[in-house]
Amino acid sequence: MKEMSRYLLGVVTQSLQGRRPTQHPIFNHANECTRALLEFYMYVQYKSHDDATLSYMEDAFRRFHTFRDVFLLGRAGKKAKAKANALRSELVKKRKVDKETNAETWTLSKKRREMNTWQDYNSHEIDVSKELDAHFNFPKIHLMSHWVEQICRYGVLQQYSSERHQQAHKTNLKDGWNASNHNLNYLPQVITFQRHILCFEVRELNLQALAQRRDNSAATCKVLHSGADLATPLSPQSYAKPEFMEPQNRHDGKHPDAMIKDFRALLDNTQDATHRVAIYSGTREFIKHKSHNKTYISDEQLHAMEPCIYHGIKVQVEGLDGKHISQMCDEQEARAGVEGINGTTGCG
């Protein structure tokens, strides 16, 4: 488009020279419309603007709208062309009737004059029919009227690109249309196809995150002994230091945690079977990774271990302003987050 804009006006001007005098006004309007559109296009590419350049853009856009009707014939759609073809058929039939009626009275020169007159009339009527049903009411022309306001509010247009929207249009619509049966009910099929693609993508991201968490668990955590209140990551790149709240067992006999004396009691007090299996398998996997000598631990030894129960966690996260803030997650929020993940359960 940039390369074509350098030569478009010269090519249009040269191709419209040497025509009939009656065509000069139309060709002049075509040149002025092309010039105004190219000026507007080049002003838009400026990397900085002021009141003068914005006024030049508005003036070029106004001149484009003044002379754009000269290209209305090029905007005729299928319906306008079909209507024009029907009008041409009617005019041909009418011309045939007149020719048969006056065949004996018209001389040869009269016939030639009548034929030339009819051809001019026929061409004019068809062009008028097409122009009546043609218009410039489509999104790209309408968006041009908002570009000056866009620049005033958000800056130059060089920082924006339409490639992302074009790629999204291909992925969201064209692929779904190609996968449908191209019937009248194609829209639900396109939506279903896109929903399936998104579900697979989300599932793939979840699996990648779980695999990454599993690979990094041995390098980023330390085994917390009973009574510890802080877990420091081993990686020097990480600044997050999760602080566990209430890291001690309740032995006053008035709290439900007092009933959990060992790991077996913890499993028995877990109501959800999926969570129970996740806690068991996750704990055994964690001990396997943290054990230096890879000592095998039997189920009896695991069930007899005394657990340390934490009722919340506070971590340092980066806020929207780039500063580190403390974010707390209590027992209810952690349980809601675990139940909201399909097929996965977190335990620590």
C-alpha positions as CSV (number, residue, x, y, z in Angstrom):
1,M,0.0,0.0,0.0
2,K,2.8,2.4,0.8
3,E,4.6,1.7,-2.5
4,M,1.3,2.0,-4.5
5,S,0.5,5.4,-2.8
6,R,3.6,6.9,-4.3
7,Y,2.5,6.4,-7.9
8,L,-1.3,6.2,-7.7
9,L,-2.1,9.8,-8.4
10,G,0.3,10.1,-11.3
11,V,-1.1,6.9,-12.9
12,V,-4.7,8.1,-12.5
13,T,-4.0,11.5,-13.9
14,Q,-2.1,10.2,-16.9
15,S,-4.8,7.5,-17.7
16,L,-7.6,10.1,-17.7
17,Q,-6.0,12.5,-20.2
18,G,-7.0,12.9,-23.8
19,R,-10.6,12.0,-23.4
20,R,-13.8,13.7,-24.7
21,P,-14.5,17.2,-23.4
22,T,-17.7,16.0,-21.8
23,Q,-15.7,13.7,-19.6
24,H,-13.3,16.3,-18.3
25,P,-15.5,17.3,-15.3
26,I,-15.8,13.7,-14.2
27,F,-12.1,13.0,-14.6
28,N,-11.2,16.2,-12.7
29,H,-13.4,15.0,-9.8
30,A,-11.7,11.6,-9.9
31,N,-8.3,13.3,-9.7
32,E,-9.4,15.5,-6.8
33,C,-10.9,12.6,-4.9
34,T,-7.7,10.5,-5.3
35,R,-5.5,13.4,-4.3
36,A,-7.5,14.1,-1.2
37,L,-7.5,10.5,-0.1
38,L,-3.7,10.2,-0.6
39,E,-3.1,13.4,1.4
40,F,-5.3,12.1,4.2
41,Y,-3.4,8.8,4.2
42,M,0.0,10.4,4.3
43,Y,-1.0,12.8,7.1
44,V,-2.1,9.9,9.2
45,Q,1.4,8.3,9.0
46,Y,3.0,11.3,10.8
47,K,4.8,10.3,13.9
48,S,3.8,13.6,15.6
49,H,0.9,16.0,15.2
50,D,-0.2,19.5,16.0
51,D,-3.2,21.6,15.4
52,A,-2.1,22.5,11.8
53,T,-1.6,18.8,10.7
54,L,-4.9,17.8,12.2
55,S,-6.6,20.6,10.4
56,Y,-4.9,19.4,7.1
57,M,-6.3,15.9,7.8
58,E,-9.8,17.2,8.3
59,D,-9.6,19.3,5.1
60,A,-8.4,16.4,3.1
61,F,-11.2,14.2,4.5
62,R,-13.8,16.8,3.7
63,R,-12.5,17.1,0.1
64,F,-12.6,13.3,-0.3
65,H,-16.3,13.3,0.7
66,T,-17.0,16.1,-1.7
67,F,-15.8,14.3,-4.8
68,R,-16.2,10.6,-3.8
69,D,-19.5,10.2,-5.6
70,V,-17.6,9.9,-8.9
71,F,-16.6,6.4,-7.8
72,L,-20.2,5.3,-6.9
73,L,-20.3,3.0,-9.9
74,G,-17.5,1.0,-8.4
75,R,-19.4,0.5,-5.2
76,A,-22.4,-1.1,-6.9
77,G,-23.1,-4.5,-5.2
78,K,-24.7,-7.7,-6.5
79,K,-28.3,-6.4,-5.9
80,A,-27.6,-3.1,-7.7
81,K,-26.0,-4.9,-10.7
82,A,-28.9,-7.3,-10.9
83,K,-31.4,-4.4,-10.8
84,A,-29.4,-2.7,-13.6
85,N,-29.4,-5.8,-15.7
86,A,-33.1,-6.1,-15.4
87,L,-33.5,-2.5,-16.5
88,R,-31.2,-3.1,-19.5
89,S,-33.4,-6.0,-20.6
90,E,-36.5,-3.8,-20.4
91,L,-34.8,-1.1,-22.4
92,V,-33.7,-3.6,-25.1
93,K,-37.3,-4.9,-25.4
94,K,-38.6,-1.4,-25.7
95,R,-36.0,-0.5,-28.3
96,K,-36.9,-3.6,-30.3
97,V,-40.5,-2.6,-30.4
98,D,-39.8,0.9,-31.6
99,K,-37.4,-0.4,-34.3
100,E,-40.0,-2.7,-35.7
101,T,-42.7,0.0,-35.6
102,N,-40.6,2.6,-37.5
103,A,-38.6,0.2,-39.7
104,E,-40.4,1.4,-42.9
105,T,-40.4,5.1,-42.1
106,W,-36.8,5.6,-40.8
107,T,-34.0,6.2,-43.3
108,L,-30.6,4.7,-42.9
109,S,-29.1,7.8,-41.4
110,K,-32.1,8.2,-39.1
111,K,-31.6,4.7,-37.8
112,R,-27.9,5.4,-37.1
113,R,-28.8,8.6,-35.2
114,E,-31.5,6.8,-33.2
115,M,-29.1,4.0,-32.4
116,N,-26.5,6.4,-31.0
117,T,-29.1,8.3,-29.0
118,W,-30.5,5.0,-27.6
119,Q,-27.0,3.8,-26.6
120,D,-26.3,7.0,-24.7
121,Y,-29.7,6.9,-23.0
122,N,-29.3,3.2,-22.2
123,S,-25.8,3.7,-20.6
124,H,-27.0,6.8,-18.7
125,E,-30.1,5.0,-17.2
126,I,-28.1,2.0,-16.2
127,D,-25.4,4.1,-14.5
128,V,-28.1,6.1,-12.6
129,S,-29.7,2.8,-11.5
130,K,-26.4,1.5,-10.1
131,E,-25.6,4.8,-8.4
132,L,-29.0,4.9,-6.6
133,D,-28.3,1.6,-4.9
134,A,-24.5,2.2,-4.3
135,H,-23.1,3.8,-1.2
136,F,-20.0,4.3,0.9
137,N,-21.6,3.2,4.2
138,F,-19.1,0.6,5.3
139,P,-16.9,0.5,8.4
140,K,-13.5,1.6,7.0
141,I,-14.9,4.8,5.5
142,H,-16.8,5.6,8.7
143,L,-13.7,4.9,10.9
144,M,-11.8,7.6,9.0
145,S,-14.1,10.2,10.5
146,H,-12.9,9.3,14.0
147,W,-9.1,9.3,13.4
148,V,-8.6,13.0,14.3
149,E,-10.4,12.5,17.6
150,Q,-8.4,9.3,18.2
151,I,-5.1,11.1,17.7
152,C,-6.1,13.9,20.0
153,R,-7.1,11.5,22.8
154,Y,-4.6,8.6,22.5
155,G,-1.7,9.8,20.3
156,V,-0.5,8.9,16.8
157,L,-1.9,5.9,14.9
158,Q,1.6,4.5,14.3
159,Q,1.4,2.6,17.6
160,Y,-1.6,0.5,16.5
161,S,-1.7,-2.5,14.2
162,S,-4.7,-4.4,12.7
163,E,-2.7,-7.6,12.2
164,R,-3.8,-9.0,15.6
165,H,-7.5,-8.4,14.7
166,Q,-7.1,-10.0,11.3
167,Q,-5.4,-13.0,12.8
168,A,-8.2,-13.3,15.4
169,H,-10.8,-13.0,12.6
170,K,-9.1,-16.0,10.9
171,T,-9.0,-18.1,14.0
172,N,-12.4,-17.2,15.5
173,L,-14.5,-17.2,12.3
174,K,-12.9,-18.6,9.2
175,D,-11.6,-21.8,10.8
176,G,-15.0,-22.4,12.4
177,W,-16.8,-21.7,9.1
178,N,-14.6,-24.1,7.3
179,A,-15.3,-26.8,9.9
180,S,-19.1,-26.3,9.7
181,N,-21.5,-27.8,7.1
182,H,-22.1,-24.3,5.6
183,N,-25.8,-24.4,6.2
184,L,-28.1,-21.7,7.6
185,N,-27.3,-22.8,11.2
186,Y,-23.6,-22.3,10.8
187,L,-23.3,-19.8,13.6
188,P,-23.9,-22.3,16.5
189,Q,-21.4,-24.6,14.8
190,V,-18.8,-21.8,14.7
191,I,-19.3,-21.0,18.4
192,T,-19.1,-24.6,19.4
193,F,-15.9,-25.2,17.3
194,Q,-14.3,-22.1,18.9
195,R,-15.3,-23.2,22.4
196,H,-13.7,-26.6,21.9
197,I,-10.5,-25.0,20.7
198,L,-10.4,-22.8,23.7
199,C,-11.1,-25.7,26.1
200,F,-8.2,-27.6,24.6
201,E,-5.9,-24.6,24.9
202,V,-6.8,-24.0,28.5
203,R,-6.3,-27.7,29.3
204,E,-2.9,-27.6,27.7
205,L,-1.9,-24.6,29.7
206,N,-3.1,-26.2,32.9
207,L,-1.0,-29.4,32.2
208,Q,2.1,-27.3,31.4
209,A,1.7,-25.3,34.6
210,L,1.2,-28.5,36.7
211,A,4.3,-30.1,35.0
212,Q,6.4,-26.9,35.7
213,R,5.2,-26.8,39.3
214,R,6.1,-30.5,39.8
215,D,9.6,-30.0,38.3
216,N,10.3,-26.9,40.4
217,S,8.8,-28.1,43.6
218,A,12.1,-29.8,44.8
219,A,14.2,-26.7,44.0
220,T,11.9,-24.0,45.4
221,C,10.7,-25.4,48.7
222,K,12.2,-26.7,52.0
223,V,10.7,-29.3,54.3
224,L,8.9,-27.4,57.0
225,H,9.3,-28.9,60.5
226,S,6.7,-28.6,63.2
227,G,6.6,-25.0,64.5
228,A,8.3,-23.4,61.5
229,D,6.6,-20.3,60.2
230,L,8.6,-19.4,57.1
231,A,9.5,-21.2,53.9
232,T,12.4,-19.5,52.0
233,P,12.7,-20.4,48.3
234,L,16.2,-21.7,47.3
235,S,16.2,-19.8,44.0
236,P,17.9,-16.3,44.3
237,Q,15.6,-15.1,41.5
238,S,12.5,-15.4,43.6
239,Y,11.5,-12.6,46.1
240,A,8.3,-14.3,47.4
241,K,8.6,-15.5,51.0
242,P,5.4,-17.2,51.9
243,E,4.5,-16.8,55.6
244,F,2.3,-19.5,57.1
245,M,-0.2,-18.4,59.7
246,E,-0.8,-20.4,62.9
247,P,1.8,-23.2,62.2
248,Q,1.1,-25.2,65.3
249,N,-1.4,-28.0,66.3
250,R,-4.2,-27.2,68.7
251,H,-4.0,-29.3,71.8
252,D,-6.6,-27.6,73.9
253,G,-9.2,-30.2,72.9
254,K,-11.7,-27.6,71.8
255,H,-10.7,-27.2,68.2
256,P,-11.3,-29.8,65.4
257,D,-7.6,-29.9,64.7
258,A,-7.1,-31.5,68.1
259,M,-8.6,-34.7,66.6
260,I,-5.9,-34.9,64.0
261,K,-3.0,-36.6,65.7
262,D,-1.3,-38.1,62.7
263,F,-1.5,-38.3,58.9
264,R,-4.0,-41.1,59.0
265,A,-6.4,-38.9,61.0
266,L,-5.9,-36.1,58.5
267,L,-7.0,-38.4,55.7
268,D,-10.0,-39.6,57.6
269,N,-11.1,-36.0,58.3
270,T,-11.0,-35.2,54.6
271,Q,-14.5,-35.6,53.3
272,D,-13.9,-35.3,49.5
273,A,-12.4,-38.6,48.1
274,T,-10.6,-36.7,45.3
275,H,-9.0,-34.4,47.8
276,R,-8.0,-37.3,50.0
277,V,-6.3,-39.1,47.2
278,A,-4.6,-35.9,46.1
279,I,-3.3,-35.2,49.6
280,Y,-1.9,-38.8,49.9
281,S,-0.3,-38.9,46.5
282,G,1.0,-35.4,46.7
283,T,2.6,-35.9,50.2
284,R,4.3,-39.2,49.1
285,E,5.6,-37.5,45.9
286,F,6.9,-34.5,48.0
287,I,8.7,-36.8,50.4
288,K,10.2,-38.7,47.5
289,H,11.6,-35.5,45.9
290,K,12.9,-34.2,49.3
291,S,14.5,-37.3,50.5
292,H,18.2,-37.2,49.7
293,N,18.8,-41.0,50.1
294,K,15.5,-41.9,48.5
295,T,14.5,-44.0,51.5
296,Y,11.2,-45.9,51.0
297,I,8.5,-45.0,53.4
298,S,5.7,-47.5,54.0
299,D,2.1,-46.6,54.4
300,E,2.3,-47.4,58.1
301,Q,5.2,-45.0,58.6
302,L,3.4,-42.3,56.6
303,H,0.1,-42.7,58.5
304,A,1.9,-42.4,61.8
305,M,3.7,-39.1,61.0
306,E,2.5,-36.1,62.9
307,P,1.2,-33.3,60.6
308,C,1.5,-29.6,61.1
309,I,-1.6,-27.8,60.1
310,Y,-1.6,-24.2,58.7
311,H,-4.8,-22.2,58.3
312,G,-3.6,-19.5,55.9
313,I,-0.7,-18.2,53.9
314,K,0.6,-14.7,53.2
315,V,2.9,-14.1,50.2
316,Q,4.5,-11.1,48.6
317,V,3.2,-10.4,45.1
318,E,3.8,-7.6,42.6
319,G,1.0,-5.1,42.3
320,L,-0.2,-3.2,39.3
321,D,2.1,-0.3,40.2
322,G,5.1,-2.6,40.3
323,K,5.4,-2.5,44.1
324,H,5.4,-5.6,46.3
325,I,2.3,-6.1,48.4
326,S,1.2,-8.7,50.9
327,Q,-1.7,-10.9,49.8
328,M,-3.4,-13.3,52.3
329,C,-5.2,-16.5,51.4
330,D,-7.1,-18.1,54.2
331,E,-8.5,-21.6,54.5
332,Q,-11.8,-20.9,52.8
333,E,-10.2,-19.2,49.8
334,A,-7.7,-22.0,49.4
335,R,-10.5,-24.6,49.5
336,A,-12.6,-22.6,47.0
337,G,-9.6,-22.4,44.6
338,V,-8.9,-26.1,44.8
339,E,-12.6,-27.0,44.1
340,G,-12.6,-24.6,41.1
341,I,-9.9,-26.5,39.2
342,N,-11.2,-29.4,37.2
343,G,-9.2,-32.5,37.7
344,T,-6.5,-30.9,39.9
345,T,-6.1,-30.5,43.6
346,G,-3.5,-28.5,45.4
347,C,-1.9,-29.4,48.7
348,G,1.1,-28.0,50.5
